[in-house]
Amino acid sequence: SAAKKKKVDGNECGGRWRVTYGDAARVLLEAYLAKDYFDVVDCDGFGLGGRFIGPALRAVKHGGLIYLTNTDGRTSSGKNPALCLANYGSWANQVDCPNEQGLRLLLGAVAQEAAVQRLEVEPVFSLYSPHGPVFRCMVRVSPTKRPDLFLARERRFTAHCRACGQTGVVAWEDLGCPAPGCSCAATRAAGRAPSRRGDRPANRVDQSRSSEPAADGGAAVVGGGAVEAAEAADEGAAEAAVAMSGPLWVGPLHDGAALVRMAGLAEELGWDDLKPLLETLKGEADPRLPPLFHDIHDLSKRAGTDPPPRSLLEARLRAGGYLATRTHVDMTRGVKTDAPMEACVEATAGADADAKTARAAKHFAMEGQDLNGAVSS
């Protein structure tokens, strides 16, 4: 009817909205050609969302927001790296925390395409949901005069040693260095190539993710150090033990200031169920934290102990001078920290001992209470 057509066309709202049925990429590019730019573009489709990134960047205003989606957890987790390469221009290996890797692959892809258009992006928040799974990232888009510097700083590689569990961030200029991101015995047995800019070891250890490449050309290893993995190993075994993924986003997953505003708004609206999630995201937003996280069960295996409560492990790490927080990607078993693997394993053993001491004290206290009751009766 005429009334229905008027409503669908959005005329009752001053023409501020319009319903369109068609290919989303084409709709976005038509808006770009008409210079009808959007404040927010929400690309909420199934599967890999790579094909919508370019059109969305062209259709959004400077300072506007793009909300991206990926639902293909198999590809982003490293089980189909060739398909990941085709969609995101990145190679994904299977690592211990594949779901955070999925978020970083999506952010890295939009950062790459933004640089082509002389733009840069900043994550507002990133969210993983196991129901699907669903990976969602909202980014703010801004123009930049040096997209090359932005991309070289924020889109790098991660190196994960399967032998000792150490994870590192590797800059583009350090890709020729052997076995980056690990300093365990297996890597040392294989030997290290000299730096291209000096004769010092190529795998320099750094305690945090630096925004600049290592001064001597070495890989910026997150936390540095590692547990002794083996006394002897040949070069082939050492090389195979290191799994590199990327390029992907290595910066913060969230904007801490934006999360504070979101938490305030949620409190005003009475959305109390969002408070735990927003608090966790705020902890993850610390720019000093490196990419990826540790699984408590994996740490306990390396320490030869039972998995301790996460609160005790975090307390041990903080007491050692390190950052430690939970991650929304794995709320029960994940811990994000800038501590090296050696310190993580030591803290895990200490936290397990603390937990056992606390349980024993509680047990004896309860027994004592029962004995006192028996005597008094």
C-alpha positions as CSV (number, residue, x, y, z in Angstrom):
1,S,0.0,0.0,0.0
2,A,1.0,3.7,-0.2
3,A,1.3,3.9,3.5
4,K,3.7,1.0,3.7
5,K,5.8,2.3,0.9
6,K,6.0,5.7,2.6
7,K,7.2,4.0,5.8
8,V,9.8,1.8,4.1
9,D,11.2,4.8,2.3
10,G,11.8,6.4,5.6
11,N,10.1,9.7,4.7
12,E,8.4,9.9,8.1
13,C,11.9,10.2,9.6
14,G,13.0,12.9,7.3
15,G,14.7,10.5,4.9
16,R,17.3,9.5,7.4
17,W,17.1,5.8,6.6
18,R,16.5,3.6,3.6
19,V,16.0,-0.2,3.2
20,T,18.0,-1.6,0.3
21,Y,18.1,-5.2,-0.9
22,G,21.4,-6.1,-2.7
23,D,25.0,-6.9,-2.5
24,A,26.5,-5.1,0.6
25,A,29.8,-4.2,-1.2
26,R,27.9,-2.6,-4.1
27,V,25.7,-0.6,-1.7
28,L,28.7,0.8,0.1
29,L,30.6,1.7,-3.1
30,E,27.5,3.4,-4.5
31,A,27.3,5.5,-1.3
32,Y,31.0,6.3,-1.7
33,L,30.5,7.4,-5.3
34,A,27.6,9.6,-4.3
35,K,29.7,11.0,-1.4
36,D,27.0,9.9,1.0
37,Y,29.3,8.8,3.8
38,F,28.1,6.9,6.9
39,D,28.9,7.5,10.5
40,V,28.8,3.7,11.3
41,V,29.1,0.8,8.9
42,D,28.2,-2.6,10.5
43,C,29.4,-5.5,8.4
44,D,27.6,-8.4,10.0
45,G,27.9,-11.3,7.7
46,F,28.7,-15.0,7.9
47,G,32.1,-16.5,7.2
48,L,35.2,-14.5,6.5
49,G,34.5,-10.7,6.3
50,G,37.5,-9.7,4.1
51,R,35.5,-8.7,1.0
52,F,33.6,-6.0,2.8
53,I,36.6,-4.2,4.4
54,G,37.6,-2.1,1.4
55,P,34.1,-0.9,0.5
56,A,33.3,-0.1,4.2
57,L,36.5,2.0,4.5
58,R,35.5,4.0,1.4
59,A,31.9,4.5,2.6
60,V,32.6,5.7,6.2
61,K,33.3,9.2,7.3
62,H,36.6,10.3,8.7
63,G,36.2,9.7,12.4
64,G,33.5,7.2,11.7
65,L,33.2,3.6,12.9
66,I,33.3,0.2,11.2
67,Y,32.0,-2.9,12.9
68,L,33.6,-6.0,11.4
69,T,32.6,-9.7,11.7
70,N,34.2,-13.1,11.2
71,T,32.5,-16.4,11.9
72,D,35.0,-18.8,10.4
73,G,36.9,-19.9,13.5
74,R,38.5,-22.8,11.6
75,T,40.4,-20.6,9.3
76,S,41.5,-18.0,11.8
77,S,42.6,-20.7,14.2
78,G,45.2,-21.9,11.7
79,K,43.4,-25.0,10.4
80,N,43.2,-23.5,6.9
81,P,46.0,-21.1,6.6
82,A,45.8,-20.8,2.8
83,L,42.2,-19.6,3.0
84,C,43.3,-17.1,5.7
85,L,46.0,-15.8,3.4
86,A,43.5,-15.4,0.5
87,N,41.0,-13.4,2.6
88,Y,43.2,-11.5,5.1
89,G,46.7,-11.5,3.5
90,S,48.0,-13.3,6.6
91,W,49.2,-16.8,7.4
92,A,47.7,-18.3,10.5
93,N,49.4,-21.1,12.4
94,Q,47.8,-23.2,15.1
95,V,48.7,-21.7,18.5
96,D,47.6,-22.1,22.1
97,C,45.2,-19.1,22.0
98,P,43.7,-19.2,18.5
99,N,40.6,-17.1,19.3
100,E,42.6,-14.0,20.2
101,Q,44.6,-14.6,17.1
102,G,41.3,-14.5,15.1
103,L,40.5,-11.0,16.4
104,R,44.0,-9.8,15.6
105,L,43.9,-11.2,12.1
106,L,40.6,-9.3,11.4
107,L,42.1,-6.1,12.8
108,G,45.3,-6.6,10.8
109,A,43.3,-7.0,7.6
110,V,41.4,-3.7,8.1
111,A,44.7,-1.9,9.1
112,Q,46.3,-3.1,5.8
113,E,43.4,-2.0,3.6
114,A,43.2,1.3,5.5
115,A,46.9,2.0,4.8
116,V,46.2,1.6,1.1
117,Q,43.6,4.4,1.3
118,R,45.9,6.6,3.4
119,L,43.9,5.9,6.5
120,E,44.6,4.4,9.9
121,V,42.4,2.6,12.3
122,E,42.1,2.3,16.1
123,P,40.2,-0.4,17.8
124,V,37.3,0.8,20.0
125,F,36.7,-2.7,21.2
126,S,37.1,-6.3,20.1
127,L,34.8,-9.1,21.2
128,Y,35.0,-12.9,20.8
129,S,32.0,-15.1,21.5
130,P,32.3,-18.9,21.6
131,H,28.7,-19.2,20.3
132,G,29.4,-19.6,16.6
133,P,32.2,-18.7,17.1
134,V,31.8,-15.0,16.4
135,F,34.7,-12.5,16.1
136,R,33.7,-8.8,16.2
137,C,35.9,-5.7,16.0
138,M,34.8,-2.1,16.0
139,V,37.4,0.4,14.7
140,R,37.6,4.2,14.4
141,V,38.8,5.4,11.0
142,S,41.0,8.5,10.6
143,P,43.2,10.0,7.8
144,T,47.0,9.8,8.2
145,K,49.9,11.3,6.3
146,R,52.2,8.3,7.1
147,P,50.2,5.1,6.7
148,D,53.5,3.2,6.3
149,L,54.7,4.1,9.8
150,F,51.3,3.2,11.3
151,L,51.2,-0.2,9.5
152,A,54.8,-1.1,10.3
153,R,54.2,-0.4,14.0
154,E,50.9,-2.1,14.5
155,R,50.8,-5.0,12.0
156,R,53.6,-7.4,12.7
157,F,54.2,-11.1,13.3
158,T,53.9,-13.4,16.3
159,A,56.3,-16.2,17.0
160,H,55.3,-19.0,19.3
161,C,57.8,-21.6,20.5
162,R,56.1,-25.0,20.8
163,A,58.9,-26.3,23.0
164,C,58.9,-23.7,25.8
165,G,55.7,-21.8,25.2
166,Q,57.4,-18.4,24.8
167,T,55.6,-15.9,22.5
168,G,57.2,-13.0,20.8
169,V,56.5,-10.1,18.4
170,V,58.6,-10.0,15.3
171,A,59.0,-6.8,13.2
172,W,59.1,-6.9,9.4
173,E,62.9,-6.2,9.2
174,D,63.6,-9.2,11.4
175,L,62.0,-11.9,9.4
176,G,65.3,-13.3,8.2
177,C,66.5,-14.0,11.8
178,P,66.4,-17.7,12.7
179,A,64.0,-19.0,15.3
180,P,62.7,-15.6,16.5
181,G,60.7,-15.2,19.6
182,C,62.4,-17.9,21.7
183,S,65.7,-18.3,23.7
184,C,65.2,-21.8,25.0
185,A,68.0,-24.4,24.8
186,A,66.7,-25.9,21.5
187,T,67.1,-22.5,19.8
188,R,70.5,-21.9,21.3
189,A,71.6,-25.4,20.1
190,A,70.6,-24.4,16.6
191,G,72.6,-21.2,16.7
192,R,71.7,-17.6,15.9
193,A,72.5,-15.5,12.9
194,P,74.2,-12.1,13.5
195,S,72.0,-9.1,13.2
196,R,72.0,-7.3,9.9
197,R,72.8,-4.0,11.6
198,G,75.4,-5.3,14.0
199,D,77.2,-8.4,15.3
200,R,75.1,-8.8,18.4
201,P,72.6,-11.7,18.7
202,A,69.6,-11.3,16.4
203,N,67.0,-12.4,19.0
204,R,67.3,-9.5,21.4
205,V,65.2,-9.9,24.5
206,D,62.8,-7.0,25.4
207,Q,60.3,-6.9,28.3
208,S,57.4,-5.3,26.4
209,R,56.0,-4.7,23.0
210,S,57.9,-1.6,21.7
211,S,56.3,0.8,19.3
212,E,59.6,1.0,17.4
213,P,61.8,-1.8,16.0
214,A,64.6,-3.1,18.1
215,A,67.6,-0.9,18.0
216,D,69.9,-3.6,16.9
217,G,67.5,-5.1,14.4
218,G,66.5,-8.0,16.7
219,A,63.1,-9.4,17.3
220,A,61.3,-7.7,20.2
221,V,60.6,-10.8,22.3
222,V,57.6,-10.5,24.6
223,G,58.9,-11.0,28.2
224,G,62.1,-12.6,27.1
225,G,63.7,-15.7,28.6
226,A,62.3,-19.2,28.5
227,V,62.2,-22.5,30.3
228,E,65.0,-24.8,29.4
229,A,63.3,-27.1,26.8
230,A,66.1,-29.6,26.0
231,E,69.8,-29.9,26.4
232,A,70.4,-30.7,22.8
233,A,68.4,-30.4,19.5
234,D,69.3,-30.1,15.9
235,E,68.7,-27.0,13.9
236,G,65.7,-28.5,12.0
237,A,63.9,-29.3,15.3
238,A,64.5,-25.9,16.6
239,E,63.2,-24.2,13.5
240,A,60.1,-26.4,13.4
241,A,59.4,-25.7,17.0
242,V,58.7,-22.0,16.3
243,A,55.2,-21.2,14.7
244,M,55.0,-17.8,13.1
245,S,51.6,-16.2,12.3
246,G,50.9,-12.9,10.5
247,P,51.1,-10.3,9.7
248,L,48.4,-9.4,12.2
249,W,47.5,-6.6,14.7
250,V,49.9,-6.5,17.6
251,G,48.5,-3.4,19.3
252,P,45.8,-3.1,22.0
253,L,42.5,-4.8,21.2
254,H,40.4,-2.0,22.9
255,D,40.4,1.7,23.6
256,G,40.5,2.0,27.4
257,A,38.9,5.5,27.4
258,A,36.0,4.3,25.2
259,L,35.4,1.4,27.6
260,V,35.2,3.7,30.6
261,R,32.5,5.7,28.8
262,M,30.7,2.5,27.8
263,A,30.8,1.3,31.4
264,G,29.3,4.6,32.7
265,L,26.5,4.4,30.1
266,A,25.8,0.7,31.0
267,E,25.5,1.7,34.6
268,E,23.1,4.6,33.8
269,L,20.9,2.2,31.8
270,G,21.0,-0.5,34.5
271,W,22.8,-3.1,32.3
272,D,24.5,-4.7,35.3
273,D,25.1,-8.0,33.5
274,L,27.7,-6.2,31.3
275,K,29.8,-5.0,34.2
276,P,32.1,-8.1,34.5
277,L,32.7,-8.2,30.7
278,L,33.5,-4.4,30.5
279,E,35.8,-4.7,33.5
280,T,37.7,-7.5,31.8
281,L,38.0,-5.6,28.6
282,K,39.4,-2.6,30.4
283,G,42.1,-4.8,31.9
284,E,42.9,-6.2,28.4
285,A,43.2,-2.6,27.0
286,D,46.5,-1.9,28.8
287,P,48.9,-1.0,26.0
288,R,51.8,-2.5,27.9
289,L,50.4,-6.0,27.6
290,P,51.7,-8.1,24.7
291,P,49.5,-10.0,22.2
292,L,48.0,-13.4,23.1
293,F,47.8,-15.0,26.6
294,H,48.6,-18.1,28.6
295,D,46.4,-21.0,29.5
296,I,46.6,-21.9,33.2
297,H,46.3,-25.6,32.5
298,D,49.3,-25.4,30.1
299,L,51.3,-23.5,32.7
300,S,50.5,-26.0,35.3
301,K,51.7,-28.9,33.0
302,R,55.0,-27.1,32.5
303,A,55.2,-26.5,36.3
304,G,54.2,-30.0,37.2
305,T,51.4,-28.9,39.5
306,D,47.7,-28.7,39.6
307,P,46.0,-25.7,37.9
308,P,45.9,-23.0,40.6
309,P,43.0,-20.4,41.0
310,R,43.6,-17.6,38.5
311,S,43.4,-15.0,41.2
312,L,46.3,-16.5,43.1
313,L,48.4,-16.8,39.9
314,E,47.7,-13.1,39.0
315,A,48.6,-12.1,42.6
316,R,51.9,-14.0,42.3
317,L,52.7,-12.4,38.9
318,R,51.9,-8.9,40.2
319,A,54.0,-9.5,43.3
320,G,56.9,-10.2,40.9
321,G,56.5,-6.8,39.3
322,Y,54.5,-8.0,36.2
323,L,51.2,-7.1,34.7
324,A,48.5,-9.7,34.9
325,T,44.8,-9.8,34.1
326,R,42.1,-12.1,32.8
327,T,41.0,-12.2,29.2
328,H,37.5,-12.2,27.9
329,V,38.5,-14.7,25.2
330,D,38.9,-17.4,27.9
331,M,37.4,-16.2,31.2
332,T,38.1,-19.4,33.1
333,R,41.6,-20.4,32.0
334,G,43.3,-17.4,30.3
335,V,45.8,-15.0,31.8
336,K,47.3,-12.1,30.0
337,T,50.7,-11.0,31.3
338,D,54.0,-9.4,30.2
339,A,55.9,-12.0,32.3
340,P,58.4,-14.3,30.5
341,M,57.6,-18.0,30.5
342,E,60.1,-18.7,33.3
343,A,58.3,-16.3,35.6
344,C,54.9,-17.6,34.6
345,V,55.9,-21.2,35.4
346,E,57.4,-20.2,38.7
347,A,54.3,-18.1,39.6
348,T,52.1,-21.1,38.7
349,A,54.0,-23.3,41.1
350,G,53.9,-20.7,43.8
351,A,50.1,-20.1,43.3
352,D,49.5,-23.9,43.5
353,A,51.4,-24.0,46.8
354,D,49.4,-21.0,48.1
355,A,46.1,-22.8,47.2
356,K,47.1,-26.0,48.9
357,T,48.2,-24.1,52.0
358,A,44.9,-22.2,52.1
359,R,42.9,-25.4,51.7
360,A,44.9,-27.1,54.5
361,A,44.4,-24.2,56.8
362,K,40.7,-24.2,56.1
363,H,40.5,-27.9,56.7
364,F,42.3,-27.7,60.0
365,A,40.2,-24.7,61.1
366,M,37.0,-26.6,60.4
367,E,38.3,-29.7,62.2
368,G,39.2,-27.5,65.2
369,Q,35.8,-26.0,65.2
370,D,34.1,-29.5,65.2
371,L,36.4,-30.7,68.1
372,N,35.6,-27.6,70.2
373,G,31.9,-28.3,69.6
374,A,32.4,-31.9,70.7
375,V,34.2,-31.0,73.8
376,S,31.7,-28.3,74.8
377,S,28.8,-30.8,74.4
